[in-house]
Amino acid sequence: MTITPVILCGGTGTRLWPLSREGYPKQFWPLVSARTMLQETAGR
């Protein structure tokens, strides 16, 4: 059996507006470190 990890993320980009937008949500911004939140999650 193969296990495939899946990282769920989404939203409308309204909480950190104008930095976060629907086309470029906060998961793709390096907010906490030099890496994006998505990269940090994948690294864990």
Residue pairs with C-beta under 8 A, 6 or more apart in sequence:
7 38
7 41
7 42
9 25
9 27
9 38
10 25
11 25
11 26
12 22
13 20
13 21
13 22
13 23
13 24
13 25
13 26
14 20
15 26
16 26
16 29
19 26
19 29
20 26
20 29
26 37
27 36
27 37
27 38
28 36
28 37
28 38
29 36
29 37
30 36
31 37
32 40
33 40
35 43
